[in-house]
Amino acid sequence: MATIMIVMLPETGHLNPTYKLAKALKRRGHRVCYSSAPDYETEIREHGLEFIPFFTEAPQEEPLAADLANGAEDFSCDRGLSVGRLTDNQACDVLAQTQRFNELVVEYRPDLFIVDMYTPVIALMAHRAGVQSVFLNTSLNAFDDYGGATAFEPVLKIPELVLCPQELDLPRPSQGRRRFYLGPSIDLDKAGGDFPWQRIRKDKPLIYCSLGTQSRFFEAESRILIQSVIGAMWARQDWQAVIATGARMNPNSFSEVHVNTVLVSRAPQLEILKRASLMITHGGLGSVKECIHFGVPMIVFPGVGDQPHNATRVVHHGLGARGDIRKVSIEVVQSLIDKVDKNPMFKSRVEAMSRKFKEIEAEDKGTRIIEKILAALAARDKNRLKVG
């Protein structure tokens, strides 16, 4: 069996979607090691996976507040190792710091690196060390959508595995690369955590609101949106709501909360979506996929990164409605809730997409593709030995 090293951008939204694939590979007998920032050691080990510290200094993340204020359609944070704004010179600077990476290669002798598409520098390091890589893409945006630096040319043709079915993507021309769409990769075994379930009534439909971990990049707008959802629930007392504020906003800092609304810092999202009739979301791909899995229509208020693109996909496929987080109010939230609630086609379309997602998930494409790559590598090495 092979040794597989997974190196993802050290961020929850990039790590969470990978665990199901990693555990499937481990069940097949492969040694699966995550090389990531120390902050994620406990989480990775709780999934029963091996942890190796690598990003001892996490990439710097700066919110581009000016982009949000100016109405940019697609804006994201700078990351020292990410594809988004990495120049050729910066790529070379990072590549020069390869001592730790080479130590990992010598110590663990990986057969394959699975590398976050947003950290192509790692694939370049593996290329230099003579180890094959594949890109793992936790978004539906392609590498070329970001105009990557020419320094990445040696790894532009390696396989790219997209952790989402193609059915959710928009029509796009051929990428000229080996791009494989996998299943949604939703880890249904994820721990739920504490929650005041006694406050949830079975006789009322439930709205779930969560803006994800990247809401810190648009915190002021997120606060206004949450307060608007709270206000909208006064007019919808036949409904109930659960709002996850995120770790940076204290639930007790919000005012005029009706008894039909539960505010918590964090919520067991999968368990709540099982009961939800509607989700108000930032449009992170993980949340979008989970809504689809459970057949929950969405109202998307996109913020950073690929979220605006995902909102476009939700609207394109008729899975929900889109709002503007820069122009939110109680009235806007009420109007969007009514729009989704009163049109049964949203529910019908998301349920149809859910059935397709579950069919594709059952095919276990990721494991099969990776094992084909490993088999091809083993055959290549065997032939080299014969020639030698």
Secondary structure, DSSP 8 states (H G I E B T S, - for coil): --EEEEE--SSHHHHGGGHHHHHHHHHTT-EEEEEE-GGGHHHHHHTT-EEEE--SS----B--HHHHHTT-SS---B-TTSSTT--HHHHHHHHH--HHHHHHHHHH--SEEEEETT-HHHHHHHHHHT--EEEEESSSS-GGGGT--GGGGGGTTS-EEESS-GGGS------SS-EEE------TT-------GGG--TTS-EEEEE--GGGGGGHHHHHHHHHHHHHHHHS-TTSEEEEE--TTS-GGG-----TTEEEES---HHHHHTT-SEEEE---HHHHHHHHHTT--EEE---STTHHHHHHHHHHTTSEEE--TTS--HHHHHHHHHHHHT-HHHHHHHHHHHHHHHHHHHT-HHHHHHHHHHHHHHHHHHHHHHH-
